[in-house]
Amino acid sequence: MTNQTTQAEAFAALHKKGEPVILYNIWDAGSAGAVRDAGAKAIATGSAPVAMAQGFGDGQNIPMETALDNARRIVAAVDLPVTLDFEGAYAEDVLGVAANVQRALETGVVGFNFEDQIVGTSDLYAIETQEARVSAMREGCDAAGIPAFINARTDIFLKAKPETHSDAMLDEAIARAKAYADAGASGFFAPGLKDEAMIARLCESTALPVNIIALPGTPDTATLAGLGVARISHGPVPYRQMLGWLQEQAKLAFQTG
């Protein structure tokens, strides 16, 4: 418990506006070890690669117990803070969220991605509803005695093509960041946002450290740092690149015998 608390505090301290922590998302204990050996300061799972590596689709299709067993093996394999992409916490109601986050903390993880999309749909929870869910997650962390890092994610930008991102969407994201901060969130995650001016405005609008995902077309690390980003993650990109490499190598092996 003490080590978990220490790691949670160390993980939170890595989030500095203008000096972003880089999280190269992994999917199992083996990939976590490889990223650790490459110089990672912390380890982050991605829900899509974790699910796909186990033969499931993204969107909480992998059973929670399977996902938690995987997280437990990752924590045991690396002596680094581990943050879990917990999607929607496998619950809609606040009691379920609080209970499930306590179960997840038993694996030894020290942080969570927690999204505001209603899993299985293209809709987002109303701000007030998601604020209550974030509060329930924080209450679950407090009950477990772990100051876990809650990275509150909004899918506003991920659901729309970058060329359609608007000031109105950014205004809603800023409103959600404020509500989630009030509920106890530790950070704010806006995957899909790529416009430099919008990223800068988002970072300026909230005291929460902002997380941007390094998808194709996203500004580079130095630019994101200059805009005030505090966390850069890579989501499913490493897994997809690995699969592409694996397929090409397999094709060469089959062709050459």
C-alpha positions as CSV (number, residue, x, y, z in Angstrom):
1,M,0.0,0.0,0.0
2,T,2.8,2.4,0.9
3,N,4.6,1.7,-2.3
4,Q,1.4,2.2,-4.3
5,T,0.8,5.5,-2.6
6,T,4.4,6.6,-3.3
7,Q,4.0,5.6,-6.9
8,A,0.7,7.5,-7.2
9,E,2.3,10.6,-5.9
10,A,5.3,10.2,-8.2
11,F,3.0,9.7,-11.2
12,A,1.1,12.9,-10.4
13,A,4.3,14.8,-10.1
14,L,5.3,13.9,-13.7
15,H,2.5,16.0,-15.0
16,K,3.9,19.5,-15.6
17,K,2.5,22.0,-18.0
18,G,5.1,22.7,-20.7
19,E,7.1,19.6,-19.7
20,P,4.8,16.8,-20.8
21,V,5.3,13.2,-19.5
22,I,5.4,10.8,-22.5
23,L,3.3,7.7,-22.1
24,Y,3.9,5.1,-24.8
25,N,0.9,2.9,-24.4
26,I,1.3,-0.9,-23.9
27,W,-1.0,-3.9,-23.7
28,D,0.6,-6.6,-21.6
29,A,3.5,-7.3,-19.3
30,G,6.0,-8.0,-22.1
31,S,5.3,-4.8,-23.9
32,A,5.4,-2.9,-20.6
33,G,8.9,-4.3,-20.0
34,A,10.1,-3.3,-23.4
35,V,8.8,0.3,-22.9
36,R,10.3,0.4,-19.4
37,D,13.7,-0.6,-20.8
38,A,13.4,2.1,-23.4
39,G,13.4,4.7,-20.6
40,A,9.8,5.2,-19.7
41,K,9.0,7.1,-16.4
42,A,5.6,5.5,-16.2
43,I,3.5,2.8,-17.9
44,A,0.1,3.3,-19.4
45,T,-2.3,0.7,-20.9
46,G,-4.6,1.5,-23.8
47,S,-8.0,0.0,-23.7
48,A,-8.0,-0.9,-27.5
49,P,-4.7,-2.7,-27.6
50,V,-5.3,-4.5,-24.3
51,A,-8.7,-5.8,-25.7
52,M,-7.4,-6.6,-29.2
53,A,-4.3,-8.4,-27.8
54,Q,-6.8,-10.7,-26.0
55,G,-9.1,-11.2,-29.0
56,F,-11.8,-8.7,-28.0
57,G,-13.0,-5.4,-29.5
58,D,-12.6,-2.1,-27.8
59,G,-15.4,-0.6,-25.8
60,Q,-15.5,-2.8,-22.6
61,N,-15.9,-6.0,-24.6
62,I,-13.0,-7.5,-22.7
63,P,-14.3,-8.8,-19.4
64,M,-13.3,-6.5,-16.5
65,E,-11.8,-9.4,-14.6
66,T,-9.6,-10.2,-17.6
67,A,-8.5,-6.6,-17.9
68,L,-7.7,-6.4,-14.2
69,D,-5.8,-9.7,-14.3
70,N,-3.7,-8.2,-17.2
71,A,-3.1,-5.0,-15.2
72,R,-2.0,-7.0,-12.2
73,R,0.6,-8.8,-14.3
74,I,1.8,-5.5,-15.7
75,V,2.2,-4.0,-12.3
76,A,4.2,-7.0,-11.1
77,A,6.5,-6.9,-14.1
78,V,7.6,-3.3,-13.9
79,D,8.7,-1.2,-10.9
80,L,7.1,1.9,-12.3
81,P,3.8,3.7,-11.8
82,V,1.1,2.1,-14.0
83,T,-2.0,3.9,-15.1
84,L,-5.0,1.9,-16.4
85,D,-7.3,2.9,-19.3
86,F,-10.5,2.0,-17.5
87,E,-12.9,3.2,-20.2
88,G,-16.2,3.9,-18.5
89,A,-15.3,1.9,-15.3
90,Y,-17.6,-0.9,-16.4
91,A,-20.6,0.8,-14.8
92,E,-23.1,3.6,-15.4
93,D,-24.3,4.2,-11.9
94,V,-22.1,6.0,-9.3
95,L,-22.1,3.1,-6.9
96,G,-20.8,0.8,-9.6
97,V,-18.1,3.2,-10.5
98,A,-16.9,3.6,-6.9
99,A,-16.9,-0.2,-6.4
100,N,-15.1,-1.0,-9.6
101,V,-12.4,1.5,-9.1
102,Q,-11.6,0.1,-5.7
103,R,-11.3,-3.4,-7.3
104,A,-9.0,-2.0,-10.0
105,L,-6.8,-0.4,-7.4
106,E,-6.2,-3.8,-5.8
107,T,-4.1,-4.6,-8.9
108,G,-1.6,-2.0,-7.9
109,V,-2.3,0.6,-10.6
110,V,-2.1,4.3,-9.6
111,G,-4.1,6.1,-12.2
112,F,-7.1,5.8,-14.6
113,N,-8.3,7.1,-17.9
114,F,-12.1,7.6,-17.4
115,E,-14.1,8.6,-20.4
116,D,-17.4,10.5,-20.7
117,Q,-18.7,8.6,-23.8
118,I,-21.6,6.2,-22.9
119,V,-19.9,2.9,-23.8
120,G,-21.6,1.2,-26.7
121,T,-23.1,4.4,-28.1
122,S,-21.9,7.6,-29.8
123,D,-23.4,9.8,-27.1
124,L,-21.7,11.5,-24.2
125,Y,-23.0,11.6,-20.6
126,A,-24.5,14.9,-19.7
127,I,-21.9,17.1,-17.9
128,E,-23.8,16.8,-14.6
129,T,-24.0,13.0,-14.9
130,Q,-20.3,12.6,-15.7
131,E,-19.4,15.0,-13.0
132,A,-21.1,12.7,-10.5
133,R,-19.4,9.7,-12.0
134,V,-16.0,11.4,-11.7
135,S,-16.8,12.3,-8.1
136,A,-17.7,8.6,-7.4
137,M,-14.4,7.5,-8.9
138,R,-12.6,9.9,-6.6
139,E,-14.6,8.6,-3.6
140,G,-13.6,5.1,-4.5
141,C,-10.0,6.1,-4.6
142,D,-10.3,7.8,-1.3
143,A,-12.0,4.7,0.2
144,A,-9.1,2.6,-1.0
145,G,-6.6,5.1,0.5
146,I,-4.8,5.7,-2.8
147,P,-4.4,9.2,-4.3
148,A,-4.9,7.8,-7.8
149,F,-4.6,10.1,-10.8
150,I,-8.0,10.4,-12.5
151,N,-7.4,11.4,-16.1
152,A,-10.9,12.6,-17.1
153,R,-11.4,12.1,-20.8
154,T,-13.8,13.8,-23.1
155,D,-14.6,12.3,-26.5
156,I,-16.0,15.6,-28.0
157,F,-13.1,15.9,-30.5
158,L,-12.5,12.2,-31.1
159,K,-16.1,11.8,-32.4
160,A,-15.6,14.5,-35.0
161,K,-13.2,15.0,-37.9
162,P,-10.5,17.5,-37.1
163,E,-11.6,19.9,-39.8
164,T,-15.0,20.2,-38.1
165,H,-13.7,21.1,-34.6
166,S,-15.2,24.4,-33.6
167,D,-15.1,27.0,-30.9
168,A,-18.4,25.7,-29.6
169,M,-16.9,22.3,-29.2
170,L,-13.9,23.8,-27.4
171,D,-16.2,25.8,-25.1
172,E,-18.0,22.6,-24.1
173,A,-14.7,20.8,-23.5
174,I,-13.6,23.7,-21.2
175,A,-16.9,23.5,-19.4
176,R,-16.4,19.7,-18.9
177,A,-12.9,20.3,-17.7
178,K,-14.1,22.6,-15.0
179,A,-16.9,20.3,-13.9
180,Y,-14.6,17.3,-13.8
181,A,-11.9,19.3,-11.9
182,D,-14.6,20.3,-9.3
183,A,-15.5,16.6,-9.0
184,G,-11.9,15.5,-8.2
185,A,-10.3,14.8,-11.5
186,S,-6.5,15.1,-11.6
187,G,-6.1,15.7,-15.3
188,F,-8.1,16.3,-18.5
189,F,-7.7,14.2,-21.7
190,A,-8.9,15.6,-25.0
191,P,-8.1,12.9,-27.6
192,G,-8.4,13.9,-31.2
193,L,-7.7,17.6,-30.7
194,K,-5.0,18.7,-33.0
195,D,-5.4,22.4,-33.7
196,E,-2.6,24.3,-32.0
197,A,-4.7,27.4,-31.1
198,M,-7.4,25.2,-29.6
199,I,-4.9,23.2,-27.6
200,A,-3.3,26.3,-26.3
201,R,-6.7,27.8,-25.2
202,L,-7.7,24.5,-23.5
203,C,-4.4,24.5,-21.6
204,E,-4.8,28.1,-20.5
205,S,-8.4,27.6,-19.5
206,T,-7.8,24.9,-16.8
207,A,-5.5,24.3,-14.0
208,L,-5.7,20.5,-14.8
209,P,-2.8,19.1,-16.7
210,V,-4.0,18.5,-20.3
211,N,-3.3,15.2,-22.1
212,I,-3.1,15.1,-25.9
213,I,-2.8,11.9,-27.9
214,A,-0.1,11.7,-30.6
215,L,-2.2,10.6,-33.5
216,P,-1.1,11.3,-37.1
217,G,-1.4,15.0,-37.8
218,T,-1.0,16.0,-34.1
219,P,1.7,18.7,-33.4
220,D,5.1,17.3,-32.4
221,T,6.2,17.0,-28.8
222,A,8.1,20.3,-28.7
223,T,5.2,22.2,-30.1
224,L,2.7,20.5,-27.7
225,A,5.1,21.4,-24.8
226,G,5.1,25.0,-25.9
227,L,1.3,25.1,-26.0
228,G,1.2,24.0,-22.3
229,V,0.4,20.3,-22.7
230,A,1.4,18.2,-19.6
231,R,0.9,14.7,-20.9
232,I,1.3,13.0,-24.3
233,S,0.1,9.5,-24.9
234,H,0.1,7.3,-27.9
235,G,-3.1,5.2,-27.6
236,P,-3.5,2.3,-30.0
237,V,-0.8,3.6,-32.4
238,P,2.1,1.4,-31.0
239,Y,0.0,-1.7,-31.1
240,R,-1.1,-1.1,-34.6
241,Q,2.4,-0.4,-35.8
242,M,3.6,-3.6,-34.1
243,L,0.9,-5.6,-35.8
244,G,1.9,-4.1,-39.2
245,W,5.5,-5.0,-38.6
246,L,4.5,-8.5,-37.5
247,Q,2.4,-9.1,-40.7
248,E,5.2,-7.9,-42.9
249,Q,7.7,-10.2,-41.3
250,A,5.3,-13.1,-41.5
251,K,4.7,-12.4,-45.2
252,L,8.5,-12.4,-45.8
253,A,8.9,-15.7,-43.9
254,F,6.1,-17.3,-45.9
255,Q,7.5,-16.1,-49.2
256,T,11.0,-17.2,-48.6
257,G,10.1,-20.4,-46.7
